[in-house]
Amino acid sequence: MLRLLNRVQRKIANFLLIPFNAWAYKYYYNYPFGNLPKATGDEYYSLWNQAKKQTYEVIDQFEISNDAIDSEWFHNIGLLTQIYSGQKGVLAINMEECFIQHFPII
């Protein structure tokens, strides 16, 4: 009898919980980073151009002694993944962290 009650309770809970979760997380799943840009496109491109101008001696030496990644492709990926709007509305460049993280992969 207890087993039957537990089974019924789980079915009722799942029946109610699944639609509730879908409703509660609908906004997050559709807009995980917010539904509006945090800055204008010009601000993002300005930061991207600043980041492209930065040089890293360790990376340059590695590329001289080994195969180099196409820099245009690499900078385009950086625009999509490493230029972001940080906390307090401040735009941030995370290129150095990107190089440190991905240098062993390169």
FENKA-V612757 format. One record per residue. N is the residue number from 1. RES is the residue in one small letter. SS is DSSP state (helix for helix, strand for strand, loop for the rest). Layout:
# FENKA-V612757
n:N res:RES ss:SS
n:N res:RES ss:SS
This chain:
# FENKA-V612757
n:1 res:m ss:loop
n:2 res:l ss:helix
n:3 res:r ss:helix
n:4 res:l ss:helix
n:5 res:l ss:helix
n:6 res:n ss:helix
n:7 res:r ss:helix
n:8 res:v ss:helix
n:9 res:q ss:helix
n:10 res:r ss:helix
n:11 res:k ss:helix
n:12 res:i ss:helix
n:13 res:a ss:helix
n:14 res:n ss:helix
n:15 res:f ss:helix
n:16 res:l ss:helix
n:17 res:l ss:helix
n:18 res:i ss:helix
n:19 res:p ss:helix
n:20 res:f ss:helix
n:21 res:n ss:helix
n:22 res:a ss:helix
n:23 res:w ss:helix
n:24 res:a ss:helix
n:25 res:y ss:helix
n:26 res:k ss:helix
n:27 res:y ss:helix
n:28 res:y ss:helix
n:29 res:y ss:helix
n:30 res:n ss:helix
n:31 res:y ss:loop
n:32 res:p ss:loop
n:33 res:f ss:loop
n:34 res:g ss:loop
n:35 res:n ss:loop
n:36 res:l ss:loop
n:37 res:p ss:loop
n:38 res:k ss:loop
n:39 res:a ss:loop
n:40 res:t ss:loop
n:41 res:g ss:helix
n:42 res:d ss:helix
n:43 res:e ss:helix
n:44 res:y ss:helix
n:45 res:y ss:helix
n:46 res:s ss:helix
n:47 res:l ss:helix
n:48 res:w ss:helix
n:49 res:n ss:helix
n:50 res:q ss:helix
n:51 res:a ss:helix
n:52 res:k ss:helix
n:53 res:k ss:helix
n:54 res:q ss:loop
n:55 res:t ss:loop
n:56 res:y ss:loop
n:57 res:e ss:helix
n:58 res:v ss:helix
n:59 res:i ss:helix
n:60 res:d ss:helix
n:61 res:q ss:helix
n:62 res:f ss:helix
n:63 res:e ss:helix
n:64 res:i ss:helix
n:65 res:s ss:helix
n:66 res:n ss:loop
n:67 res:d ss:loop
n:68 res:a ss:loop
n:69 res:i ss:loop
n:70 res:d ss:loop
n:71 res:s ss:helix
n:72 res:e ss:helix
n:73 res:w ss:helix
n:74 res:f ss:helix
n:75 res:h ss:helix
n:76 res:n ss:helix
n:77 res:i ss:helix
n:78 res:g ss:helix
n:79 res:l ss:helix
n:80 res:l ss:helix
n:81 res:t ss:helix
n:82 res:q ss:loop
n:83 res:i ss:strand
n:84 res:y ss:strand
n:85 res:s ss:strand
n:86 res:g ss:loop
n:87 res:q ss:helix
n:88 res:k ss:helix
n:89 res:g ss:helix
n:90 res:v ss:loop
n:91 res:l ss:strand
n:92 res:a ss:strand
n:93 res:i ss:strand
n:94 res:n ss:loop
n:95 res:m ss:helix
n:96 res:e ss:helix
n:97 res:e ss:helix
n:98 res:c ss:helix
n:99 res:f ss:helix
n:100 res:i ss:helix
n:101 res:q ss:helix
n:102 res:h ss:helix
n:103 res:f ss:loop
n:104 res:p ss:loop
n:105 res:i ss:loop
n:106 res:i ss:loop
